[in-house]
Amino acid sequence: MNIVTVKINGVEYNLKGEEQDEYLHKVAGYVDKKVKNILENNNKLSTSSAAILSAVNIVDDMFKKQREYEEFLEKVEQIQKKQKAYEEEVASLKGQLKHMEEYNTELQLKLKSNTNSQYLQQKEDELSNISKEMEIMQKTAQEYMKENIELKSQNKEIKFQLQSYKYKILDLQHKLMENQISLAVEKKQNNPLLNDNTK
């Protein structure tokens, strides 16, 4: 357990926590900045009122980050669903291509063994049409695979951002906790009745 002495709005406080000294100073600095900004905008406020408004601002920041985090989660889920659909479509196209290649091979064998010119022409036309369809399907499959790669890249980037938001939310939660402790200490120091009871 670390104990660090910090200053918030000119008053010294002892912070206790499992975190490193640097982190506890950072939390106190954040709260100090919030309190001073509020007092600068309205110098008639008491320190306790400024501390409460600071807590409200910190919670507001935390809720906004939480909402952004949830929106990113939804976006990741949508991308994963789309990615799965593309993968299924690509698998289906590969199956169709394989079937058409087999049919194409079968037609070529029949063409070699048949001497009827009309039949040959008909099968050559079928073969030409199949070849065109195969080209189209191959292009479509390539497009799906390309988009799938892009989706994977986006997914990776969003996961990184999600991790960043997790850390930001944890940081804001720590700041809120320290602000509540500071407010309790400030109330105790400013309330003569509480000070008398402790003697």
Buried (B, 14 or more C-beta within 10 A) or exposed (E): EEEBEBEBBEBEBEBEBEBEEEBBBBBBBBBBEBBBEBBEEEEEBEBBEBBBBBBEBBBEBBEEBBEBBEEBEEBBEEBBEBBEEBBEBBEEBEEBBEEBEEEBEEBEEEBEEEEEEEEBEEBEEBBEEBEEEBEEBEEEBEEBBEBBEEBEEBBEEBEEBBEEBEEBBEBBBBBBEBBEBBBEBBBEBEEEEEEEEEE
